[in-house]
Amino acid sequence: MTHPFDKASALTSVDQNRLSGHTSPVYANLVGPFGGITSASLMRAVLEDDRRVGDPISMTVNFCAAVADGPYVITRKCARAGKYIQHWSLELVQGDRTCATATLVLARRLADFSHQPVPAPDVPAPEECAAYVPPKNIAYSNWINTYEYRYIEGSPPYGKPPKPELQPAISALWVKDVPDRPLDYLSLMALSDCFLIRLFHVRGTLVPMGTVTLTTHFIGSMDEIAEQGSAHLLGIADATRFHGNFHDQSMQLFSRTGKLLATGSQVVWFKE
Amino acid sequence: MTHPFDKASALTSVDQNRLSGHTSPVYANLVGPFGGITSASLMRAVLEDDRRVGDPISMTVNFCAAVADGPYVITRKCARAGKYIQHWSLELVQGDRTCATATLVLARRLADFSHQPVPAPDVPAPEECAAYVPPKNIAYSNWINTYEYRYIEGSPPYGKPPKPELQPAISALWVKDVPDRPLDYLSLMALSDCFLIRLFHVRGTLVPMGTVTLTTHFIGSMDEIAEQGSAHLLGIADATRFHGNFHDQSMQLFSRTGKLLATGSQVVWFKE
């Protein structure tokens, strides 16, 4: 049985540099699909290319316009292929509208040197944290149900009255795919966008807002990702400044055993 | 008199979507130009376009191949133009070689809400910190002389014997252009790449290494950047993990008065 994640990010070859896909209601957001599934589809367009060399190192996805429910086309171009590093450029289009642009760096990784000056924070195990159940009758995106969230700190303010003072931007949580799915670079890409927008956590209110650009660095290697299997990842999300319609948002994803698999940041637009 | 930064990043229009530029020995790195000046040239290609709307919000530059000393051509394409947000795609080419790809998000910024949960660290004023003078007879890139660095913590290990144990990745420093130049988005872009590669700080040795991708978020607005003038900026650089030929590197740039103007991250390749 194909996992809903793989169905939702599946692509069909049109020609050497174009592939077609289709949005999935399972990963729907309030407007258009979850950015993480769009990003995974864009990455898949490269990972399924015969010319691909190595594994993802870094990906930037720019969300230019809401993807409408229905079919889309992804174009891929290898901008530069060295012996060890490849640079790809991507676009996701619907008709004559560019909905997303992206760049992806791949590399063969050989060096032995490994050093992680930032250890995983000392937190309770996932089994000790309750799975988050959002209140009923809340405008709530479908895609959120494709993850199991076990909050350690900073659970979302869904269904709570806003507090008079601004709240902390940080969340710490255990997260995994629902249903279980062994981790790979595609799901790690999507997980890097699984954190709710920090402005909601800080103000406790929902206004029109969305990610405009998302950058994820894949620091973990293939063997570490395989080792993770379908265990919970430890995720940390935070923000440093909200100003003039935009804020930054950073994230870290650690393996069950404390290896930093991915780091990244995004910029969020908000109306006011 | 034109500032060396503006000379080095100057472009001449070829046609509506192509501009030509030329590398400058003032901003030379050990191999090719300083990534910050290449990034500034790519940003300039958009900021000098009549179709431009708003100010930089986020830029990702991928360094695909060393830029050879000499002329280059930048191609620009507006992938999507909304009323408030524009998405641009860029390439820097020499002959048939793509040396860099980039994406740039611009936006008009109107909202009043401003909140900075992360204050600038409490550090000595620039006047209390000595300007860094590197030891003589060291292979040392020209571009480093285009900045004045006043280290608060984590000065570079140039000319020092490597220590037996790994050192911290973090540096905190005051930095500004040499000669003085009022801050703008172009110089802020370049400054986001002014921090030395963290692997050098951690191990104290120089091996072949270089930035493969650089993402900068411009959280500060135009008025805050203008207010900064040519004062020192407070820069923080750090890294979270070195593994399998790559490491991440993060940075924050605060104004003289503690406003977070830019945050960002890069991925660095290293040989071993």
Interface residues (C-beta under 8 A of the other chain):
Chain A: I57 S58 T60 N62 C64 A65 A79 R80 G82 Y84 I85 H87 S89 E91 R97 T98 C99 T101 T103 V105 A107 R109 L110 A111 D112 F113 S114 H115 Q116 P117 V118 L166 P168 A169 V202 V212 T213 T215 H217 I219 G220 S221 A239 T240 R241 F242 H243 G244 N245 F246 H247 D248 S250 Q252 L260 T263 G264 S265 V267 W269 F270 K271 E272
Chain B: I57 S58 T60 N62 C64 A65 A79 R80 G82 Y84 I85 H87 S89 E91 R97 T98 T101 T103 V105 A107 R109 L110 A111 D112 F113 S114 H115 Q116 P117 V118 L166 P168 A169 V202 V212 T213 T215 H217 I219 G220 S221 A239 T240 R241 F242 H243 G244 N245 F246 H247 D248 S250 Q252 L260 T263 G264 S265 V267 W269 F270 K271 E272
